[in-house]
Amino acid sequence: MRDSEFFGHVTAVAPGKVNMSLRVGPRREDGYHDVATLYFAVSLHEEVTAAPRRDSAITVSLSERSAFTEVQQQVQGETVTAAIPLDERNLAHQAAQKLRERLGITSGVDLTITKNVPVAGGMGGGSADAAAALVACSALWGAGLSKEQLAEVGAELGADVPFAILGGAAVGQGVGDELSPLLTRGELHLVIVPANTGLSTPEIYQELDAMREEAGVSAEEPELDADLVRAVCTADAEMAATLMTNELQAPAVRKIPSLDRMMDAGLLEGAMQGMVSGSGPTVVFLTRDAAAAGQLATSLEERTDVWAIPVTGPAPGARLLTSRS
């Protein structure tokens, strides 16, 4: 029996994201790449429940309500299935530990994750877990930290964590961790199509470097299209559709050629634009409105036997859902 059954609990949610644009600079000496990206939070959320323990342990488990319970990766051309790590490798576990260090406490916590964002799909699901864990644990332990302070803690875990805490839409620069929040109005409507396998982000960047070398192309310093930023801020779907771009799409398609066919299928079924999300392999389609998104999702599920999820954005960042003593 988990200690959490004797105490109260706190639940928080945090959004997954898509990159409405992702431009990648040359490989740096430290192996990373500078990027210019437009983060866009969507209405597909990870949920983390935090409950206190009598001891100082941090445990992580998956809720039975999770839509995703395994990691599928491409390894030497083969799809390999593995369990989602529930130990110190899990970002939610790391988030709780980082927050404890920040607060100077040793309180234990049971973390239960409900995964609704595709795993290893380029939508920042693990980062959303970390963001929700930070918000939930902060409330559980009475830390009183602001979102900005929690984002500082989250930045130690990766570039996507601060954005999952803040939500909305933002320009990301550096390695994606230098965030400039955007003021938006209106909503954009998209359809998310998870793939039946996953991709490793570092491997996709390596593939991009290799493709550029093969083509004899020198990468320039990345810069976002100002018109795209304006289109997203004003929910101008027609303009956004003409300007969406992802420089990690080509290496993702090289790893999984069927992504090209999925994007073609979405366009044939009425999507305004289709694109790989982040490092992939999740595909995101932009539609004209909510009705079009629903129709596209239904058509794709009926004709291509995939799971298609209508979503809206920009969605709010990590927030408390419930607490109970």
C-alpha positions in Angstrom: 0.0 0.0 0.0 1.4 3.4 -0.9 1.7 6.0 1.8 -0.4 8.3 -0.3 -3.5 6.4 0.7 -3.2 7.8 4.2 -2.8 11.5 3.2 -4.3 14.0 0.8 -3.1 14.7 -2.7 -2.7 17.5 -5.2 -3.3 17.2 -9.0 -1.9 19.4 -11.7 -2.0 19.4 -15.5 0.4 20.7 -18.1 0.0 21.0 -21.9 1.8 19.3 -24.7 3.1 21.5 -27.4 3.7 21.7 -31.1 6.3 23.8 -32.9 4.5 26.0 -35.4 8.0 26.8 -36.8 11.4 25.3 -36.0 14.6 26.5 -37.6 17.9 24.9 -36.7 21.3 26.6 -36.7 24.7 24.9 -37.2 26.0 22.3 -34.7 27.9 24.1 -31.9 31.1 22.9 -30.4 29.2 21.5 -27.4 27.1 19.4 -29.7 23.9 21.4 -29.3 22.2 23.5 -32.0 20.8 27.0 -31.6 17.2 27.1 -32.7 14.5 29.6 -33.4 11.1 28.1 -32.7 7.5 29.1 -32.1 6.2 27.0 -29.2 2.4 26.5 -29.2 0.7 24.8 -26.3 -2.3 22.7 -27.2 -5.3 21.2 -25.3 -3.8 17.8 -24.8 -2.6 17.6 -21.2 -0.4 15.4 -19.0 -1.8 15.0 -15.4 0.3 14.4 -12.3 -1.1 13.7 -8.9 1.3 14.3 -6.0 0.7 12.7 -2.6 2.9 12.9 0.5 4.9 10.0 1.9 6.0 9.3 5.5 9.6 8.8 4.3 11.8 10.7 1.9 11.4 8.5 -1.2 10.1 9.7 -4.6 8.0 7.2 -6.5 6.5 7.4 -9.9 3.7 5.3 -11.4 1.4 5.5 -14.4 -2.4 5.9 -14.0 -4.6 3.2 -15.6 -6.2 6.1 -17.4 -3.0 6.8 -19.4 -3.5 6.8 -23.2 0.2 6.0 -23.6 2.1 3.5 -21.5 5.1 2.5 -23.6 8.0 4.0 -25.5 8.6 2.9 -29.0 11.9 3.9 -30.6 13.6 3.3 -33.9 16.9 1.4 -33.3 18.9 0.5 -36.4 15.7 0.5 -38.5 13.7 -1.7 -36.1 10.9 -0.6 -33.8 11.8 -1.4 -30.2 9.2 -1.2 -27.4 10.2 -0.4 -23.8 8.4 0.6 -20.7 8.3 4.3 -19.8 11.0 4.7 -17.1 9.6 5.2 -13.7 12.8 5.8 -11.8 15.3 8.6 -11.6 15.3 8.8 -15.4 11.7 10.0 -15.4 11.5 13.8 -15.7 8.7 14.1 -13.2 10.9 12.3 -10.7 13.8 14.7 -11.5 11.5 17.7 -11.2 10.4 16.7 -7.7 14.1 16.1 -6.7 15.1 19.5 -8.1 12.3 21.3 -6.2 13.3 19.6 -3.0 16.8 20.8 -3.5 15.6 24.3 -4.2 13.4 24.3 -1.0 16.0 22.5 1.2 13.6 19.8 2.3 13.6 16.0 2.2 9.8 15.3 2.0 8.9 12.2 0.1 6.2 12.1 -2.6 4.2 9.6 -4.7 3.7 10.8 -8.2 1.0 9.3 -10.4 1.1 10.3 -14.1 -1.8 10.1 -16.6 -0.2 10.3 -20.0 -2.3 11.8 -22.8 0.5 13.3 -24.9 2.3 10.9 -27.3 5.5 9.5 -25.9 8.7 10.3 -27.8 6.5 12.1 -30.3 8.0 15.6 -30.4 5.2 17.2 -28.3 7.1 17.6 -25.0 5.1 15.0 -23.0 7.9 14.3 -20.6 8.5 18.0 -20.1 4.8 18.5 -19.4 5.1 15.7 -16.8 7.9 17.6 -15.2 6.0 20.9 -15.3 2.9 19.4 -13.7 5.0 17.7 -11.1 6.6 21.0 -10.2 3.3 22.7 -9.8 1.7 19.9 -7.8 4.7 19.4 -5.5 5.0 23.1 -4.9 1.4 23.2 -3.8 1.8 20.0 -1.7 4.8 21.3 0.1 3.5 24.8 0.5 6.4 26.3 -1.4 4.6 29.4 -2.6 6.7 29.7 -5.7 5.5 31.7 -8.7 5.3 30.2 -12.2 8.4 32.2 -13.1 10.3 30.6 -10.2 9.1 27.2 -11.1 10.2 27.8 -14.7 13.7 28.5 -13.4 13.7 25.2 -11.7 12.3 23.5 -14.7 14.9 25.0 -17.0 17.5 22.7 -15.4 15.6 19.8 -16.8 15.3 20.9 -20.5 14.2 23.7 -22.7 10.6 22.5 -23.0 9.8 22.4 -19.3 9.6 26.2 -18.7 7.3 26.5 -21.7 5.0 23.8 -20.4 4.8 25.7 -17.1 4.0 29.1 -18.8 1.9 27.7 -21.7 0.3 29.9 -24.4 2.6 30.7 -27.3 6.2 31.8 -27.1 9.3 32.3 -29.3 12.2 30.0 -28.2 15.8 30.8 -29.0 19.2 29.6 -27.9 18.7 25.8 -27.4 15.0 26.7 -27.1 15.3 27.8 -23.5 15.3 31.5 -24.0 11.5 32.2 -24.0 9.7 35.3 -25.2 6.0 34.9 -24.4 3.6 36.1 -27.1 0.3 38.0 -26.6 -2.3 36.1 -28.6 -6.0 36.4 -29.4 -8.3 33.8 -30.8 -7.7 30.1 -31.3 -6.2 27.9 -33.9 -7.6 24.4 -34.5 -5.3 21.4 -35.2 -5.4 17.7 -35.5 -2.7 15.6 -33.9 -1.8 12.2 -35.3 0.5 10.1 -33.1 2.8 7.6 -34.8 3.1 4.0 -33.8 6.8 4.4 -33.1 9.0 7.0 -31.5 12.1 9.0 -32.5 15.1 10.1 -30.5 15.6 13.8 -30.6 19.4 13.7 -30.5 19.4 11.2 -33.4 17.2 13.5 -35.5 19.6 16.4 -35.0 22.4 14.1 -36.0 20.5 13.1 -39.1 20.0 16.7 -40.0 23.7 17.4 -39.7 24.4 14.4 -41.9 21.9 15.5 -44.5 23.3 19.0 -44.6 26.8 17.6 -45.0 25.7 15.3 -47.8 24.1 18.3 -49.6 27.0 20.6 -49.0 24.7 23.1 -47.3 25.9 25.4 -44.6 23.4 26.2 -41.9 22.7 29.8 -41.1 21.8 31.3 -37.8 18.1 30.5 -37.3 15.5 33.2 -37.5 11.7 33.1 -37.3 9.5 34.5 -40.0 7.9 37.6 -38.4 4.7 37.1 -40.5 4.3 33.6 -39.0 4.6 35.0 -35.5 1.9 37.6 -36.4 -0.3 35.0 -37.9 -0.2 32.8 -34.9 -0.7 35.7 -32.5 -3.9 36.8 -34.4 -5.1 33.2 -35.1 -4.9 33.8 -38.8 -5.0 30.1 -40.0 -4.7 30.9 -43.7 -1.5 32.9 -43.2 0.0 30.5 -40.7 -0.6 27.6 -43.1 1.6 29.2 -45.8 4.5 29.9 -43.4 4.7 26.8 -41.1 8.1 25.1 -41.4 10.2 22.5 -39.6 13.8 21.9 -40.5 13.7 18.6 -38.5 10.9 17.2 -40.7 13.2 16.0 -43.5 15.4 13.9 -41.1 12.3 12.5 -39.4 10.8 11.5 -42.7 14.1 9.8 -43.7 13.9 7.7 -40.5 10.1 7.0 -41.0 9.1 7.5 -44.7 5.5 6.8 -43.9 5.2 10.2 -42.3 5.2 11.7 -45.8 2.2 9.6 -46.7 0.4 10.6 -43.6 0.9 14.3 -44.3 -0.3 13.8 -47.9 -3.4 11.9 -46.6 -4.2 14.8 -44.3 -3.9 17.4 -47.1 -6.1 15.2 -49.3 -8.8 15.1 -46.5 -8.9 18.9 -46.3 -6.1 20.0 -43.9 -4.7 23.5 -44.7 -1.2 22.3 -43.8 0.5 19.3 -42.4 3.8 19.0 -40.6 5.9 16.8 -38.3 5.8 18.2 -34.8 9.3 19.0 -33.4 11.7 16.1 -33.8 8.7 13.9 -34.6 7.2 11.5 -35.4 3.8 13.0 -34.4 2.1 14.8 -37.3 0.1 17.9 -36.8 -2.5 19.3 -39.2 -3.8 22.9 -39.2 -7.5 23.3 -40.1 -9.8 26.2 -40.7 -12.0 25.8 -37.6 -13.3 23.4 -35.0 -15.7 21.8 -37.4 -13.0 21.2 -40.0 -10.7 19.7 -37.3 -13.4 17.3 -36.2 -14.2 16.3 -39.7 -10.5 15.8 -40.6 -9.9 13.6 -37.5 -12.9 11.4 -38.4 -11.8 11.1 -42.0 -8.3 10.1 -41.1 -9.4 7.5 -38.6 -11.8 6.0 -41.1 -9.5 6.0 -44.1 -6.1 5.5 -42.7 -6.7 3.5 -39.5 -4.9 6.0 -37.2 -5.8 7.8 -34.0 -6.4 11.4 -34.8 -7.0 14.0 -32.0 -8.6 17.4 -32.6 -7.0 20.0 -30.3 -7.0 23.8 -29.9 -4.4 26.3 -28.9 -2.9 28.3 -27.4 -3.6 26.4 -24.2 -2.8 27.7 -20.7 0.3 26.4 -18.9 0.7 24.1 -15.9 -2.0 24.6 -13.3 -3.6 23.0 -10.3 -6.6 20.8 -11.0 -7.6 19.6 -7.6 -6.3 19.2 -4.0 -7.7 17.2 -1.2 -6.7 16.9 2.4 
